């Protein structure tokens, strides 16, 4: 375990841009953040030495979005469905494995 309070800190971009522009909130990112928080709580992996999920303003990667970033590794993900988030929860947040198919590499 690192000196970090949380094992993983997940930031969800929930920015809303003017109509017609790429933005994460066009993909219901706030509701999906709420889902991840609910699911990690159900799994008992929240809090100290666990997972913390927060809302972030624009992270300037809207064209890749919707986006989240997981620290301390600074792994950027995009997701399209709740099943994608379930895979990130299971593989990354529970097992410590990066989900390559959802990873943003540039």
N, C-alpha and C positions, 0 to 999 in steps of 0.2 A: 504494500500500500504506500502511496505517496504521501507527502505532507498536506495534500489538498483536503479540504473538508469533505468534498464530494468525490466519488470515484469518477463520475461522468457528469458534465454540465452540458445540457443540450439547449441550444439557442434556436428558436424558430423565428424566421423573418415573418412578420405579420403586416408589413408595410402595404398601404393602399395608395396607389398612384392614380392620377386622373384616368377617366374612362379611355379604354383603347390601348393603354400602355401596359407592358409586362409588369406584373407585380405578384408577389406571393399570396396576398390576400384574395386574389381572383380565384385561388384554389382552396379557399376556406382554411387557410393556415391556422387561424386562431382556434377554430373548432378542432382541428387536428392536433394542435398543441394540447388542448384540453383532453383529447382522447389519450394522448401519450401520458399525460399526468395521471389520468384515471387508471390506465392500464398498469403503469409502474407501481402505483399505490396498491392495486389489487394483487400484484406479484410480490409486494413487500420489499421492493428494492429502492424506495425513495429515502431521502434524508441523508444524514451523516454516513459517510462511507458508501453511499448509494448514488442515486440519480437525482438530479435537479433539472427541471425543464422551465425555461423562461422565454418570455416574449422579447424579441429584439426589434428594433427599428430596421430601417433599410440597411442591408449588408452589401448593397451594390452588386448583387449577382442575380438580379431579377430575371435576366434572360435565361438563366440556368434553372429557374425555379419551378415549383416552390423549393426553397432551400432550408436546410438546418445545418448547424455545425456542432460537432461533438468535441468537447475538450475533456482531458488535456491534450489529446492527440491532434486536435485541429483537423478532424476529418469532416469534409463537406459532403452532404448528401442532397440528392433531389428525391422526391417521392411523388407518386401519383395517386395512390390509394391507401386505404387503411391497412391493407395487407402488406404494403411496402413498409409502413411504420412498424407493424407487428414483426416483420423480419429484422428490422434495425433493433427493435427492443430485444428480441430473442438472441440474435447473433452478436450484436455489438455490446448492448448494455448488460446482457446476462452472461455471455460467453467470451466477450472480449475480442471477437473476430470482426474485422471490417467487412461490410457487405459491398463487395466490389461492383456488382451490377448497378448499384444505386449511387456509387461514389462519383463526385465531381472531381475531375483530376486537373483541370486547368483554371 
